[in-house]
């Protein structure tokens, strides 16, 4: 219930802040992007799985000590750093994305279409919010430095 867009060319990741409770009956604002070391991390999924994944990254992402996610846990994360753009799910194995940009979440297709038409990540998330009811501002952008 989000849109997160990352671009290697721009060295940026952008996301909306709309989040919902478990039953999607209440919504609230939540930041979905964070810096972990020299990486930008954007997470979509349930809050407990996201917290576990981020703590694992902060601890050094030891592949011998992967988080044990809840059975009903959901997680898809993008990680952008100097080595490239990677996607993770609950198996915590990075999959390198060869394209210059990628998007995750319910507004991913709209975000990808906007990027194909030349939008930067923030503009792509803003466009996604116009067509995806689960994507809503305000929007955040983090840049690699």
Secondary structure, 3 states (H helix, E strand, C coil): CCEEEEECCCCEEEEECEEECCCCCCEEECCCEEEECCEEEEEEECHHHHHHHHHHHHCCCCCCCCCCCCCCCCEEEEEEECCEEEEECCCCCCEEECCCEEEEECCHHHHHHHHHCCCCHHHHHHHHHHHCCCCCCCEEEEECC
